Amino acid sequence: MRRVLRRAHLYGRLVAHDGKLYYPGGSHSLCSEETAIAMVKAGWLRHRGEDYEVTPDGVRAEARRE
């Protein structure tokens, strides 16, 4: 999930297509849309149409090193 958050933060958004998430212009999927929905429920991503954007909580979660 950290990799997904990192890409969302870097590109500003992720794009949903065929049940998977991609960074804009990317051809390799980052995760399934089910994982993205779980991240929305956790408050790390925000769903807007076909796009997913990282939230401030998501940026903090991505920055944490465990």
MIFI-309905 format. One record per residue (C-alpha): y, z negated, x; residue in one letter; chain; residue number from 0. Coordinates in steps of 0.05 Angstrom, whole numbers. Example, Ala and Ser with C-alpha at 12.3 -4.5 7.8 and 13.67 -1.06 7.14 Angstrom:
       yy       zz       xx   rest   kette    nr
      -90     -156      246      A       A     0
      -21     -143      273      S       A     1
This chain:
       yy       zz       xx   rest   kette    nr
        0        0        0      M       A     0
       46      -13       58      R       A     1
       41       60       80      R       A     2
       60       82        9      V       A     3
      120       35        9      L       A     4
      141       59       78      R       A     5
      141      132       55      R       A     6
      178      116       -9      A       A     7
      231       79       31      H       A     8
      236      135       82      L       A     9
      240      193       32      Y       A    10
      276      155      -24      G       A    11
      223      174      -75      R       A    12
      151      196      -84      L       A    13
      128      251     -130      V       A    14
       69      246     -178      A       A    15
       26      309     -185      H       A    16
      -45      316     -212      D       A    17
      -56      240     -214      G       A    18
      -35      229     -141      K       A    19
       30      211     -105      L       A    20
       62      254      -51      Y       A    21
      126      248      -12      Y       A    22
      174      305      -29      P       A    23
      149      370        1      G       A    24
       84      337       25      G       A    25
       15      366       17      S       A    26
      -27      304       32      H       A    27
      -33      251      -22      S       A    28
      -11      180       -6      L       A    29
      -48      145      -62      C       A    30
      -73      152     -133      S       A    31
      -26      144     -192      E       A    32
      -67       83     -213      E       A    33
      -48       49     -148      T       A    34
       25       68     -160      A       A    35
       21       37     -230      I       A    36
       -6      -27     -200      A       A    37
       53      -26     -151      M       A    38
      101      -17     -210      V       A    39
       70      -78     -244      K       A    40
       79     -117     -179      A       A    41
      153      -97     -178      G       A    42
      149      -56     -114      W       A    43
      160       13     -145      L       A    44
      201       38     -204      R       A    45
      174       96     -246      H       A    46
      225      149     -267      R       A    47
      196      212     -299      G       A    48
      151      244     -246      E       A    49
      183      203     -190      D       A    50
      170      134     -162      Y       A    51
      225       98     -125      E       A    52
      218       36      -81      V       A    53
      252      -27     -107      T       A    54
      286      -81      -65      P       A    55
      223     -123      -72      D       A    56
      183      -64      -47      G       A    57
      228      -57       14      V       A    58
      218     -131       29      R       A    59
      142     -125       20      A       A    60
      141      -65       66      E       A    61
      181     -102      119      A       A    62
      136     -163      121      R       A    63
       87     -163      178      R       A    64
       23     -202      166      E       A    65
